[in-house]
């Protein structure tokens, strides 16, 4: 009889544990709700704004498009500019060359408008694509990425701002990469929301913004990153066809996230810039 009661109590405990587990799962699901809410959409000229954007300290926005490549850089073979970033008053641009290129390049423009270029010779297995430049909050590390499906993001010492970075004319080396726990596809841009979180726009079929959580702040050594989906980017246009997600920017001072979406032809002459605000944890359900 006593043994039977013990078994009964054990079954009751297991039933209670299962119920608590279900409640816990429900809580986890609730806390995993989207942390960003859409607040509005603006439009920019695709020729000068479809590749990316960055917020300056004063709140104004810097845009890049296919027409933003300065003539001297285009003549030198740098035919594409990616999603930029602004840090320490300096503008950081990611450039790539033609299909035969063996290097990629970052251009740094000072607040006074002086531009200096820093080239990186491709490492074994590295793709020539240079989709974006994103500077860490401490301004010491520059994150970039290649095209296609990849399991890492690239990290470089930030030219000008990191004393360990070489000067112009010397090869800019990779530092420790960010190894991702799952592959990502067609990353068009990334921006830090804090020292251990990157939001990245993906031009995979799902057109998502991905949240990459780093194991620790960047320090020039290899680090791992956990990839989750933050939200799906809206595809809205009177034109039918294939959309292309592009650059992304987080204005830390004002708490505003922006991501770009280029509509199908012939509407692709203007790019949608969709703004988001962070949802407070207490407001998520």
C-alpha positions in Angstrom: 0.0 0.0 0.0 2.8 2.4 0.9 4.6 1.5 -2.3 1.5 2.1 -4.3 1.1 5.6 -2.7 4.7 6.4 -3.5 4.1 5.4 -7.2 1.0 7.5 -7.2 2.8 10.5 -5.8 5.6 10.0 -8.4 3.0 9.9 -11.2 1.4 13.1 -9.7 4.8 14.7 -9.6 5.5 13.8 -13.2 2.1 15.1 -14.2 2.8 18.4 -12.4 6.3 18.6 -14.0 4.7 18.1 -17.4 2.2 20.8 -16.8 4.9 23.2 -15.6 6.9 22.3 -18.6 4.0 23.1 -20.9 3.6 26.5 -19.1 7.3 27.1 -19.4 7.2 26.3 -23.1 4.3 28.7 -23.5 6.3 31.4 -21.7 9.3 30.8 -23.9 7.2 31.1 -27.1 5.7 34.3 -25.8 9.1 35.8 -25.1 10.3 34.9 -28.6 7.7 37.2 -30.2 9.1 39.8 -32.6 11.1 42.6 -30.8 10.5 45.2 -33.6 7.4 46.9 -34.8 7.1 48.7 -38.1 6.7 52.5 -37.8 6.7 53.8 -41.4 8.2 53.6 -44.9 10.1 56.2 -46.9 11.4 56.0 -50.5 14.7 56.9 -52.0 16.2 57.0 -55.5 17.5 53.6 -56.2 20.4 54.9 -58.3 21.9 56.6 -55.2 20.2 54.7 -52.4 19.5 51.1 -53.1 22.7 49.5 -51.8 22.6 50.6 -48.2 22.3 53.3 -45.6 23.9 54.5 -42.4 22.9 57.0 -39.7 25.1 59.9 -38.8 25.4 61.3 -35.2 23.1 64.1 -36.1 20.4 61.7 -37.2 20.7 62.4 -41.0 21.0 59.4 -43.2 23.8 58.5 -45.7 22.8 56.4 -48.7 24.7 54.4 -51.2 23.6 53.1 -54.7 25.0 51.9 -57.9 25.6 55.6 -58.9 27.5 56.3 -55.7 30.8 54.9 -56.8 33.2 57.9 -57.4 34.7 58.0 -60.9 38.3 57.5 -59.7 37.4 54.3 -57.9 35.3 53.1 -60.8 38.3 53.7 -63.2 40.5 51.8 -60.7 38.2 48.7 -61.1 36.0 49.1 -58.0 32.6 48.7 -59.6 30.3 48.0 -56.7 29.7 49.7 -53.3 27.8 47.9 -50.5 26.0 48.8 -47.3 28.1 51.5 -45.5 28.6 52.4 -41.8 29.5 55.5 -39.9 31.7 55.4 -36.8 33.7 58.0 -35.0 32.5 60.5 -37.6 34.2 58.4 -40.4 32.3 56.8 -43.2 33.2 53.2 -44.1 32.4 51.8 -47.5 32.8 48.2 -48.8 33.9 48.0 -52.4 34.3 45.0 -54.7 35.7 44.7 -58.2 35.0 42.7 -61.3 34.6 38.9 -61.4 38.4 38.5 -61.9 39.2 40.6 -58.8 41.8 39.1 -56.3 41.2 41.8 -53.7 38.4 43.7 -52.0 38.6 47.2 -50.7 37.3 49.4 -47.8 37.3 53.2 -48.2 37.3 55.4 -45.2 36.2 59.0 -45.5 37.0 61.5 -42.7 34.5 64.0 -41.4 36.4 66.6 -43.5 35.8 64.5 -46.7 39.2 63.0 -47.2 39.0 59.5 -48.6 41.6 56.8 -48.0 41.4 53.2 -49.4 42.5 50.0 -47.7 42.8 46.8 -49.8 42.5 43.2 -48.7 44.0 40.4 -50.8 41.6 37.5 -50.9 42.5 34.6 -48.6 42.3 31.0 -49.8 38.6 30.1 -50.3 37.4 33.7 -49.8 34.9 35.1 -52.2 35.5 38.4 -53.9 32.1 39.9 -52.8 32.2 42.7 -50.3 28.6 43.3 -49.4 28.8 45.6 -46.4 30.9 47.3 -43.7 29.7 47.3 -40.1 31.9 48.8 -37.3 31.6 47.4 -33.8 30.3 49.7 -31.0 33.9 50.1 -29.6 35.0 51.1 -33.2 37.8 48.6 -33.2 36.5 45.9 -35.5 34.9 46.0 -39.0 32.6 43.2 -40.0 31.9 42.3 -43.6 30.4 39.4 -45.6 30.4 37.5 -48.8 27.6 36.5 -51.1 25.9 33.1 -51.3 25.4 30.7 -48.5 28.2 31.1 -45.9 28.8 29.8 -42.3 30.8 32.8 -41.2 31.1 36.6 -41.2 34.5 38.3 -41.8 36.2 40.5 -39.2 39.0 43.1 -39.9 40.7 45.6 -37.6 39.0 48.9 -38.3 41.2 51.0 -40.5 42.1 54.4 -39.0 40.3 53.7 -35.7 42.2 50.5 -34.6 45.9 51.0 -33.9 46.5 47.4 -34.9 45.2 48.1 -38.5 47.9 48.6 -41.1 48.2 51.9 -43.0 47.2 52.6 -46.6 49.1 50.5 -49.1 49.6 47.5 -46.8 47.3 44.5 -46.9 44.4 44.7 -44.5 44.3 41.2 -42.9 41.4 39.3 -41.5 41.1 38.9 -37.8 39.2 36.1 -36.1 36.0 35.3 -38.0 32.5 35.0 -36.6 31.6 31.3 -37.0 27.8 30.9 -37.3 25.8 28.0 -35.9 23.8 27.8 -39.1 24.4 28.9 -42.6 23.1 32.3 -43.8 22.3 33.2 -47.4 22.9 36.4 -49.4 23.6 38.8 -46.5 23.3 42.3 -47.8 24.1 44.3 -44.7 24.6 44.0 -40.9 24.6 46.5 -38.1 25.3 46.2 -34.4 22.6 46.9 -31.9 25.0 46.4 -29.0 28.4 44.7 -28.5 27.1 41.2 -28.9 24.2 41.5 -31.3 24.1 42.1 -35.1 21.0 42.5 -37.2 21.5 41.4 -40.8 19.4 41.7 -43.9 19.2 38.5 -45.9 18.2 38.3 -49.6 17.4 34.6 -49.3 14.0 33.6 -50.6 12.4 34.4 -47.3 13.7 38.0 -47.2 14.5 38.1 -43.5 16.3 40.2 -40.9 18.5 37.9 -38.9 19.6 38.4 -35.3 23.1 37.1 -34.7 24.1 36.8 -31.0 27.9 36.7 -30.4 29.3 34.6 -27.6 31.3 37.7 -26.5 32.2 41.1 -27.9 34.6 41.1 -30.8 38.3 41.1 -29.7 40.1 40.0 -32.9 39.9 36.3 -32.0 37.5 33.7 -33.4 34.0 33.9 -31.9 30.8 32.0 -32.4 27.4 33.5 -33.4 23.9 32.1 -32.9 21.5 32.9 -35.8 17.8 33.4 -35.3 15.1 35.2 -37.4 14.1 38.6 -36.1 11.3 39.2 -38.7 10.4 39.0 -42.4 10.9 42.1 -44.4 7.6 43.3 -46.1 7.4 43.0 -49.9 4.9 45.7 -51.0 4.6 47.1 -54.5 2.1 47.5 -57.4 4.7 45.7 -59.5 4.9 42.0 -59.6 8.0 39.9 -59.5 11.2 39.4 -57.5 12.0 41.8 -54.7 15.6 42.3 -53.3 16.3 43.1 -49.7 19.3 45.4 -49.3 21.0 47.5 -46.6 20.2 47.8 -42.9 21.0 50.4 -40.3 20.4 50.8 -36.6 20.5 54.3 -35.1 21.5 53.5 -31.6 20.9 57.1 -30.4 17.3 57.1 -31.5 16.5 53.4 -31.3 15.4 53.3 -35.0 16.1 50.3 -37.2 15.8 50.7 -41.0 16.0 48.1 -43.7 15.8 48.5 -47.5 13.7 46.6 -50.0 14.0 47.1 -53.8 10.7 46.3 -55.7 10.5 44.5 -59.0 10.8 46.3 -62.4 9.7 48.8 -63.4 9.1 50.0 -59.8 12.7 49.3 -58.9 13.6 53.0 -59.6 12.7 53.7 -56.0 13.7 51.8 -52.9 11.6 51.4 -49.9 13.2 52.2 -46.6 11.2 50.6 -43.8 11.6 51.9 -40.3 11.1 49.9 -37.0 11.1 50.6 -33.3 12.1 48.2 -30.6 9.1 46.7 -28.7 9.6 46.9 -24.9 9.7 43.4 -23.3 6.7 44.3 -21.1 4.6 44.9 -24.3 5.3 41.6 -25.9 2.8 38.8 -25.4 
